[in-house]
């Protein structure tokens, strides 16, 4: 069972003390009413409607009862923090024979509103009740399992990459065993080969140098391509792996590969002596590479 906080215990003790004080005032008021009624019965020769000036309690029996109840209500409202202005308006007017009928309604309203003025719900024997509940604080962390499509890098991704690397290595090993690389003869520093071509992976840049200024061909165009490829992951954030859902990324990569592949093919097969443009079937591939 959870422990009751200290401030709740203190509040409950204060409320009990206030209820005890209100019950004491009600007992005193009832005793005063009984004493007044006994005093009225002891002096039957005094007129019932005779009332001293300025004291409503001195009126008839019903008037005195209503006035005492109203005074008790005002005291309870004052103890509960409310003002006594409303209680003053609820006092029964003193007067002659019509005083009994006039005082009945305020007395009923006073009795019915006693529980509400005390600030609680009326219970047995007129006690006011207040229910307190202590709720034990639970965990604020959401432990509910939510489905996700994410997987760990190891082993789901790295195993596939390892298999792909092993397959490519095996293919290159077998291919290089049966096909010789198109290497030229021994280098002669007195004879510059014509055409002098860069390796195939740089032929795209060499081809750009024949079309643009070195600053544009060597820095601007390759730099813009690399920046655009690096930003593609931030522009297209679609997590899907389906090709139909990744049209932007696939189109961007296809354009980049085709652009570079075309430059490499032109530099390899369509450039002859002096790096002039030729058709490969006019001179032959073997003549182009001096095989």
Residue, then its C-alpha position, 0 to 999 in steps of 0.5 A: x500500500x502506498x504511503x499517504x503524503x504528509x501534506x494530505x495528512x495535514x489537510x485532513x487534520x485541519x478539515x477534521x478540526x474545522x468540522x469539530x468546530x462547526x458541530x460545536x457551534x451547531x450544538x451551542x445554537x441548538x441549546x440556545x434555541x431550546x433555552x429560549x423556547x423553555x423561557x417562552x413557555x415559562x412566561x405565558x403572559x408575555x405577548x407572542x408578537x411583542x418584540x423589542x426594537x433591534x433584536x429579531x430573536x425576541x420575536x415569536x417562537x418560530x421567528x426566534x428559531x429562524x433567526x437563530x438558524x440564520x445566525x448559526x449559518x452565518x457563523x458557519x459561513x464565516x468559519x468556512x471563509x465566506x462572508x456573512x452578507x448573505x446570511x443577513x438577508x436570510x433573516x426572517x422579518x419580525x412581525x405579527x401573526x404572519x411571522x410564522x408562515x414567513x419564517x418557514x421558507x428561510x428556515x428550510x433553506x438554511x437547513x438545506x444549505x448547511x451541508x453546502x456551506x460546510x464545503x462537503x457532502x452531508x453524511x450520516x448525523x449531519x457530518x460532512x464527508x470528503x473523499x481523498x484518493x492517493x494514486x501511486x505514480x506509474x512509469x512514464x516510459x512507453x514500454x509498448x513494442x512498436x513494429x519497425x522496418x529497421x534492421x541492424x547493420x550486422x549481420x543483415x547488411x555487412x554479410x551481403x556486402x561481404x558476399x558481393x565483394x567476394x564474388x567480384x574478387x573471384x570474377x576479376x581473378x578468373x577474368x584476368x587469368x584468361x584475358x591480358x590487360x591492354x598494356x603498351x610496350x616498354x616506355x621510351x622517354x624519347x618517344x611520346x605515344x600519340x595519342x597520350x591517354x590517361x587511364x580509363x577512369x580519368x578519360x572522362x576528365x581528359x575528354x572534358x578538357x577538350x571541351x571546356x576551360x581547365x577550371x571548368x572541366x577539372x573543378x566546376x563540373x566534377x565538384x557540382x556533380x559530387x555535391x549533388x550526389x552527396x545532397x541526394x540523400x537529404x533531398x530524397x528522404x523516402x525510406x522505401x527500397x522499391x525502385x518505383x518509390x525512388x524515382x528521383x534518386x534513381x534518375x539522378x544516379x543514372x544521369x551521372x553514370x551515363x554522363x561519365x560513361x559516355x565521356x569515357x567511351x568517347x575518350x577510349x574509342x573515338x580519339x586517335x592521333x593528336x587526340x582528334x575525333x575519329x570513328x573506331x571502324x576507320x582506324x580500328x581498335x587495335x591501332x587506337x590502343x597500339x595492341 
